[in-house]
Amino acid sequence: MPRRAEWNSPRSGTQQRFFFFELACVAEIEPTTVAAMRTSTKIFTVAGTLVLALAFGIVAATPAQEKAFTDKYKAAMEGKDTAALASFLYTQGSDPEALEFYKMMQSGGAGEKISMIELVNLTPEDVKKATTPMDGPTGKVCLNLKPTKKLVIKVEKKDASGSSSSSSENFVAEKDGKLVIPVPGPCK
């Protein structure tokens, strides 16, 4: 028989059994493989979600930490403790002139009676403002930490000449489990 005829001839019984056995094995293995892939995907999804939840839980300050921060800040401000006020500033990578400005602003209000102090959530406008480069004394500056809250302070003064009120706002970020006021530095 010519070689071409061999290719067109029906397979022998042995060839057919081997061929169908291979198909049967593949058909049995494939669903198990797909099921194993689905199971492993579910496991990785659950594990990833758990890791993210833990990470956000670690990063987010608790209400007790926020209250402690505002209480300490209020005590330092009303007690004219400029060293304690400066300790709230996150200065790593900050612009030296911006740092002096922040210290001056803090000490300028030191000793005054605070009528209201609170940490508030950032609005979309606050987030935009915090992430936009600002004009600084030495060029464009940016916050070195991503803010998570905003410290709002209101001061009311009453004296013989009348009364006045003022308010100030500072972005607050978290670094190593501690709430801090980030001082802008050169944009990266």
C-alpha positions as CSV (number, residue, x, y, z in Angstrom):
1,M,0.0,0.0,0.0
2,P,1.4,3.4,-0.9
3,R,2.3,5.7,2.0
4,R,-0.6,8.0,1.2
5,A,-3.1,5.2,1.6
6,E,-1.8,4.5,5.1
7,W,-2.9,8.0,6.2
8,N,-6.4,7.6,4.8
9,S,-7.0,4.1,6.1
10,P,-9.1,3.6,9.2
11,R,-7.2,3.3,12.4
12,S,-6.6,0.0,13.9
13,G,-8.4,-1.0,17.1
14,T,-5.3,-0.3,19.2
15,Q,-4.9,3.2,17.8
16,Q,-8.6,3.9,18.4
17,R,-8.5,2.7,22.0
18,F,-5.4,4.8,22.7
19,F,-6.9,7.9,21.1
20,F,-10.2,7.6,23.0
21,F,-8.4,6.8,26.3
22,E,-6.4,10.1,25.9
23,L,-9.6,12.1,25.3
24,A,-11.3,10.5,28.3
25,C,-8.3,11.4,30.5
26,V,-8.2,15.0,29.3
27,A,-12.0,15.3,29.8
28,E,-11.7,14.0,33.4
29,I,-8.7,16.2,34.3
30,E,-9.8,19.5,32.8
31,P,-12.8,20.1,35.1
32,T,-10.7,19.3,38.1
33,T,-8.1,21.8,37.0
34,V,-10.6,24.5,36.3
35,A,-12.2,23.8,39.7
36,A,-8.8,24.1,41.4
37,M,-8.1,27.4,39.6
38,R,-11.5,28.7,40.8
39,T,-10.8,27.6,44.4
40,S,-7.3,29.2,44.4
41,T,-8.7,32.4,42.9
42,K,-11.3,32.6,45.7
43,I,-8.6,31.9,48.3
44,F,-6.4,34.7,46.9
45,T,-9.3,37.1,46.7
46,V,-10.3,36.5,50.3
47,A,-6.7,36.7,51.5
48,G,-6.2,40.0,49.6
49,T,-9.4,41.5,51.0
50,L,-8.3,40.6,54.5
51,V,-4.8,42.1,54.0
52,L,-6.4,45.3,52.7
53,A,-8.9,45.5,55.5
54,L,-6.0,45.1,58.0
55,A,-3.9,47.7,56.3
56,F,-6.7,50.3,56.3
57,G,-7.5,49.4,59.9
58,I,-3.9,50.0,60.9
59,V,-3.6,53.3,58.9
60,A,-6.9,54.9,60.0
61,A,-6.7,56.7,63.3
62,T,-9.2,55.6,65.9
63,P,-11.6,58.2,67.5
64,A,-9.6,57.8,70.8
65,Q,-6.4,58.7,68.9
66,E,-8.1,61.7,67.3
67,K,-9.4,62.9,70.7
68,A,-6.0,62.6,72.3
69,F,-4.5,64.6,69.4
70,T,-7.0,67.4,69.7
71,D,-6.7,67.5,73.5
72,K,-2.9,67.7,73.4
73,Y,-3.0,70.3,70.7
74,K,-5.5,72.4,72.6
75,A,-3.5,72.1,75.8
76,A,-0.3,73.1,74.0
77,M,-1.9,76.0,72.3
78,E,-3.7,77.4,75.3
79,G,-0.6,76.8,77.5
80,K,1.8,78.7,75.0
81,D,3.9,75.6,74.8
82,T,5.6,76.3,71.4
83,A,7.9,73.2,71.7
84,A,4.9,71.0,72.1
85,L,3.2,72.7,69.2
86,A,6.3,72.2,67.0
87,S,6.3,68.5,67.9
88,F,3.0,68.1,66.0
89,L,4.7,69.2,62.7
90,Y,6.0,66.5,60.3
91,T,9.1,68.2,59.1
92,Q,10.9,65.5,57.1
93,G,11.6,66.8,53.6
94,S,10.0,70.1,54.4
95,D,11.0,73.5,52.9
96,P,12.9,75.4,55.7
97,E,11.0,78.6,55.0
98,A,7.7,76.8,55.0
99,L,8.6,75.3,58.3
100,E,9.4,78.7,59.8
101,F,6.0,80.0,58.5
102,Y,4.2,77.0,60.1
103,K,5.9,77.6,63.5
104,M,5.2,81.3,63.3
105,M,1.5,80.7,62.6
106,Q,1.3,78.2,65.5
107,S,3.0,80.5,68.0
108,G,1.0,83.5,66.9
109,G,-2.2,81.9,68.3
110,A,-0.5,80.4,71.3
111,G,-2.1,81.4,74.6
112,E,-5.5,82.2,73.2
113,K,-8.6,80.4,74.5
114,I,-9.8,77.9,71.9
115,S,-13.6,77.8,71.6
116,M,-13.7,74.8,69.2
117,I,-11.2,72.3,67.9
118,E,-12.0,69.2,65.9
119,L,-10.7,66.9,63.2
120,V,-13.0,66.7,60.2
121,N,-13.1,64.5,57.2
122,L,-11.7,65.9,54.0
123,T,-14.0,67.2,51.3
124,P,-13.3,66.6,47.6
125,E,-12.1,70.2,47.4
126,D,-9.8,69.6,50.4
127,V,-8.3,66.5,48.6
128,K,-7.8,68.5,45.5
129,K,-6.2,71.4,47.4
130,A,-3.9,69.0,49.3
131,T,-2.7,67.2,46.1
132,T,-2.1,70.4,44.0
133,P,1.4,71.9,44.1
134,M,1.5,75.2,45.9
135,D,3.7,78.3,45.4
136,G,6.2,78.4,48.2
137,P,9.0,80.7,49.1
138,T,11.5,78.6,47.1
139,G,9.3,77.4,44.3
140,K,6.5,74.8,44.0
141,V,5.9,72.8,47.2
142,C,3.7,69.8,48.0
143,L,2.7,68.0,51.1
144,N,5.0,65.2,51.9
145,L,2.3,63.0,53.5
146,K,-1.2,62.4,52.2
147,P,-3.6,64.1,54.6
148,T,-6.4,62.1,56.1
149,K,-8.2,64.7,58.1
150,K,-8.3,68.5,58.6
151,L,-7.8,70.2,62.0
152,V,-10.2,73.1,62.4
153,I,-9.6,75.5,65.2
154,K,-11.8,78.5,66.2
155,V,-10.7,81.1,68.6
156,E,-12.9,83.8,70.2
157,K,-11.3,86.8,72.0
158,K,-13.2,89.2,74.2
159,D,-11.6,92.2,75.8
160,A,-12.5,95.8,76.8
161,S,-12.4,96.9,73.2
162,G,-14.8,94.2,71.9
163,S,-14.7,90.7,70.7
164,S,-13.3,88.9,67.7
165,S,-13.1,85.4,66.3
166,S,-10.8,83.7,64.0
167,S,-10.4,80.2,62.6
168,S,-7.6,78.2,61.1
169,E,-7.3,74.9,59.3
170,N,-4.4,72.5,58.9
171,F,-4.2,69.2,57.0
172,V,-3.5,66.3,59.3
173,A,-1.8,63.0,58.2
174,E,-0.8,59.8,59.9
175,K,2.8,58.7,60.1
176,D,3.9,55.6,62.0
177,G,0.6,55.5,63.9
178,K,0.9,59.1,65.0
179,L,-1.2,62.0,63.8
180,V,0.9,64.9,62.5
181,I,0.6,68.2,60.6
182,P,2.6,67.8,57.4
183,V,4.8,70.8,56.4
184,P,5.1,71.3,52.6
185,G,8.4,70.5,50.9
186,P,9.7,70.5,47.3
187,C,7.5,68.6,45.0
188,K,8.8,65.2,43.9
